[in-house]
């Protein structure tokens, strides 16, 4: 199922709605956020149990942040929910709102302390529920990446995806970690988020930060962590794919 949401607020939108998706037993497979004529447009591709779909659709469509909502099935036309029904509150709002407030409160601290940000980030990572961790840290990383791009690279002109990675993503990441390019992939050798012995990629903040750094590129990109020291690899590798 693909959800298309319009909101007048970017901050916390993906974090809040992503947690609602997870709370209803769905997985968030892919997301994309962009500016539109009516506000911020968030598209989410989700997968989960059919019996929970109607409840999830109501939760997302009636969320206080949502002004317009469409749900599209592969074999059906979009089903739009008018904004006028948005007087109910989403059942997942309380925990989502708590995490969202924590993210909002942490952003000014990180921008003030930057590049010395990992103590606060690792504390946040330990305290977040596992189900919320990936979305929260990737959204926070995106916010910090966009801030770094505006602060340090606003005047940098790029001609291609490879050029943007080389001239923006790589020098920005080198402010906080040991990074280098290998072909079109970015390798990080000292990610502080890795805990050997556990399973699965865990550098959600770094992946989100790369997305934020490159969000202004002419061609939207999706960042994927393809290798992680958390899984026993020698480095953490991030690939860049067109959205």
N, C-alpha and C positions, 0 to 999 in steps of 0.2 A: 504494500500500500504506500502511496506517495501522498504526503501532506504538504500543502502550500499555505503558508501562514503569512499574513501581513500585520505588521505592528508599527507603532510610532516610537518604539524604543528598541535599541539594539542591545544595550547592556543587560546581561543576564537572560536574554531571550532563549538562546540555545541551551544554556544550563538548565533553566527552569522547565522548558518543554521537553528537553531530553530526559530529565529525571521523571517527568510524568509518563513518558513512553516506557521507561524501564519499570516504573512502579506498576504498570498494567501488564507486565510480562512480555513486553516486546523488546526487540533488539533494534538499535539505531544503526542501519547499515551504511548510510551515507547522508551527509547534510551539505547544504550550500546556502550562504547568506549573501544578499546583494541589496543595493539600494534600488528603489522603484519609485514611480510617480506618487504612489499613495503612502510610502513609508519604507520600512525595512521588510524585505521579502525573504523568508526562511523556507527552504524546501527540505523535507526530511523523507528519506526512504526507510520504511520500518517493516519489520516482519515479526509475526507473533500469532497467538491463538485466536481463531476466528470468533470464539465466544466472548472474547474481551474487546473486540474491535469497536462495537457500538459505544461501550463505556469510555474507551479511550478517545474516540472521536468527539463525544460530548465534553469530555474533560478538556481537550485541547481547544475546541471551538468556543467554549464558554470561559476560557481563562481570561483574567483581567488584562493581560498584555496583548491579547489577540483582538484585532479589529476586523479581520476577514479570514475565512478559512475555506479550503477546498480539499477534499479527499478524492484521490483518483485510483481506481482499480485498473489493472491491465486490460480487462475486458469490458470496461464500462465507462460511461462519461463522468466528468467531474460532478461531485455532489457538493454544492455550496451551502454553507450555513450562514445565514444573515447575522450581522453584528448585533441586531436588536435583541437576541436571546442571551447576550452575555451578562446577565444579571446573576447567574448562578456562580458559585465558586468551585474551582477544580478541587477534586478530592485530594489531589497530590500537592496542593498549594502549600500547606504548612511546612513539610520538610524541604520542599523546593525553595520556598522563600527563605528558610533559615540558611541554606547553602548559598543562595544568591546574595543575601546580605553579607555573609562572610567574604564572598568574593569581592563585592563592592568595597567593603572596608579594607581589604588587603591591597587593592590596587594602588592607592596613594602611598601606602607604606613601601611597596616594592619599587615604585617609581622614585621615591625619596632615597631608598637605600641602594638602588641599582648602581653597580652590578652585583652587589653583595646580597643576593636574594634567596640563596638556597636554604638557609636556616629556617626562615619563615615558611618556605614552600614545603620542606620536608616535614615540618610540624603539622601543616595543613594536611598533607598526604596521610600522615599517621592517624589523624583525627576523623577524616572523612569516611563514611561507610563505603565499603568496597564497591557497592552498586553505583555510587555517585562519583567515584574517584576519577574515572577516565574523562567523563564529560566536564566535571568541575575544573580539573587541571588543564585540559585542552582549551577550554573557554578562557581561563585565566591567562594561559600562554598566548592565546590569540590577542587578547587585550594588550599584554605587555609588548608583543611583537609589533602591533600596530603603533603603539606609542614610541618604540625605538625607531621604527621606520620614519615616523613624522619628525622625531627629534634629530636624527642623525643622517637620514638619507632622502629627505624630501626633495632635494634638488638633483638627485641622481637620475639620469635618463638611461633607460635600458632598451635594447633592441630585440630581445628574445628572452625566452624562459631561461636558457643557460646564462645569458648575460645578467639577468636579475639575480639568479642564484649566486653568481660569482661576485657581483658588485654590491649586493645588499645582504643576502642571507648569510654568506660565509663570513664577511667581516663583522656582522652583527653577532653571530653566534660565538665568534672568537673573543668577544667581550666577556663571556661567562664560562665557556668550556673550550677544550682543545678540539678544534674542528678542522677538517680538510676535505677537499673535493676529490673524488675518485670517479672519473667520467662525469656523469650527470647526477651522481648520488653524493650526499653529504655524510661524512663519517665523523662520529664523535667518540673519542676514546675514554672519556672520563665522566660520563653522565652520573650525577650523584643519585639518581633514582633507581639504579640497578641494585638488586639484591640477589646474588647468585644462589641457585637452589630453588627459586620460585619459577613458575611457568608463565610465559607470555610477555610480550613487549610491555614496558612500563614507563617509557619516557613521554608521557602524554603532554606534559608541559612543553617540552622541547618541540614536539610535533606541532602543537598549537601555536607556539611562538613563530615557527617557520611559516605557518599559514598566515599569521598576522603580518609578518614582514613582507610577504609577497602578495598580500591582498590587493594592493594597488596596481599590480601588473596588468598589462593589457589583456592577457589571456588567463582566466581563472585557473588556479591549480589546486589539486588535492594532494596533501602530503601524507605519505604512508611510511611507517617504521617497518622496514623489511627485515632487519636483523637487530638483535638486542643482546647485550651482555647478560641480561637477566635470564636468557635461555642458553647461556654458555658460549655465545659468539665472542670474538675478540674485540669487536667494536659494535656501536649502535649505528645503523645505517638508515638514512631517510631518502626515499625516492619521491620524485615530483611528477605528478601526472595531471594532464589537462582535465578539468572538471566537466 
